[in-house]
């Protein structure tokens, strides 16, 4: 009998969550550990291994698991390493796929970054089922992306393709980005970008806004969303500005890979039509004629609480039984 | 015995050139007809068919030909049609692959646009041999591109991917493009873009230049090149400006697909280091840290006079013997 389950592990700076998933995207058994608690990656893998053993037992044992997929910041698909991830406690290059495989008695482990995992998740269980050309844009603290062309994830020659959050969208007076450059999409279209736009507008202008009741430095994208829902004009305008810039960027992405759909995933996408409508308008307005009206904008269809684990787990179905070394 | 040859056909607005090519990229027999002479596509295909019969006979007959590849403006790989090509005499959608196959007694015909053909040509016979992730940028009257990810050409869901000449590189006061939009890469980094930069600089400034001896409206990129080679400062600066913008754009492309190489092809690439050096400098300066120093910039290695035919011919090796209808 074919192995009926996979395991997804999503490694974030705070928590690592994992779960056993079936072919239809149901998370059957799950658990989590605190990533930040383990300065030494071996301690981390030991704790993770115990958590995994528990869910594997619940699922009926190791023979039921086809593979393990891991989504992690700076995860490199080609060598199974996490490489220089700023938000994780471990420095340098960590061969995590190998460590997890060893710890689980040789279950094949595939690793990639979180946005790529999201893309494979949408293709396997979500909004991209049946699509061969699409882009997933993750709108969280930063902006990430997973790109699929002709049914294959675009990894690039080094495994680091799909850094669309760091394409430059403003050449003149562009905002300073965490990467050290100026004008990156991420500085405008992330949750932090929205808060930044709010602070800028509140300083530059004098019109009334519900946001003026808040301490400027503490304004979050959630505050802007709540105010916009209550009809606050300035807050609605903030989403319009964000959507305008995102739509301009999308028009360029379409000129690159002509995707059938662009899928919005993560925090900011919860703003729904407040963000989707201006993005759509702007993308169509800036698009080369041959592409107009052909690329759909969709929201992620992965159930929110499980999305990260589902995305990672989808990689598990790709697992091959060859030894990891053959992949390096 | 395997069929030892393919045929490449490059369809331009003025001429259509074709040739029989072997596995090593030698053009053995060739010919051409005037594209512009045939208002009716059936007359065109009849004349082309006669030319093809002649080279096929020279090659030892139809059984020696594995397939025919066609590079044409607005050529759509998926349906074998030329669709609404502004520079060709035929209007609307022309099923050219089918017409050519019928006319040559059923040799399988594959068609794509000229920049995609160039990319497949580089991969088969040129600078991209052995590469799985690269981008070919054609710098001619316009700017075209062929993108290869993981060994596969990126066609997009509709066959029109790879319009990198129409990504927006200047949001504010961007130049008007032939496509009706503003700030496209093509308006700066094409041969016509270089001439435009020359006219702008000559108007804005007063410093001496060899270009001032020419009638501004008639200045070509070749004139700018000739002057730069003679040490003309303004002309060298024009290439620096062009390279700067091209390098900025390349840094964004790298964030998308992380190619191992970007290959410059066509007219403007003949400027050699005059264009390559500023592009390199600018690309590295604008690149996200994780990509720095990893993407090579190369010149096309297809012999100039044969490049277009070779590019198109490379598609012929992909030909399958299934009927065209199966591909639509």
Interface residues (C-beta under 8 A of the other chain):
Chain A: X131 X132 X133 X147 X149 X150 X152 X154 X155 X156 X157 X158 X159 X160 X161 X162 X163 X164 X166 X167 X168 X169 X170 X171 X172 X179 X180 X181 X248 X251 X252 X253 X255 X256 X257 X258 X259 X260 X286 X288 X289 X290 X291 X294
Chain B: X131 X132 X133 X147 X149 X150 X152 X154 X155 X156 X157 X158 X159 X160 X161 X162 X163 X164 X166 X167 X168 X169 X170 X171 X172 X179 X180 X181 X248 X251 X252 X253 X255 X256 X257 X258 X259 X260 X286 X288 X289 X290 X291 X294
